[in-house]
Amino acid sequence: MIVVITKIELENFDTLKHTETAYTTDDSITNQINTIYDQGLGVFLAENRTALENGTVNIDSFFVGGLTYVYEARMIVDTVDGLGLIDIDDINNLP
């Protein structure tokens, strides 16, 4: 199983930019990335869904204190040929 790793960063105060940057075949790395995502941005989105929809909260309020991006690893693909993605075998080597 090949899982694409997406880097999620703030494009402007109310828009997220999703960029596929890497991939992994290691379930442990996939689980680590998604646990970090779920405990961070995932919780923020769930807790602020209505406020985000109503415009009383902007997504930029998640990216405070120097946090500039998060990763998510949920897209499963058959091949990464031609995508220009790097193979990640250590979570510390994410781009």
Secondary structure, 3 states (H helix, E strand, C coil): CEEEEEEEEEEECCEEEEEEEEEECCHHHHHHHHHHHHHHHHHHHHHCHHHHHHCCCCHHHCCCCCCCEEEEEEEEECCCCCCCCEECCCHHHCC
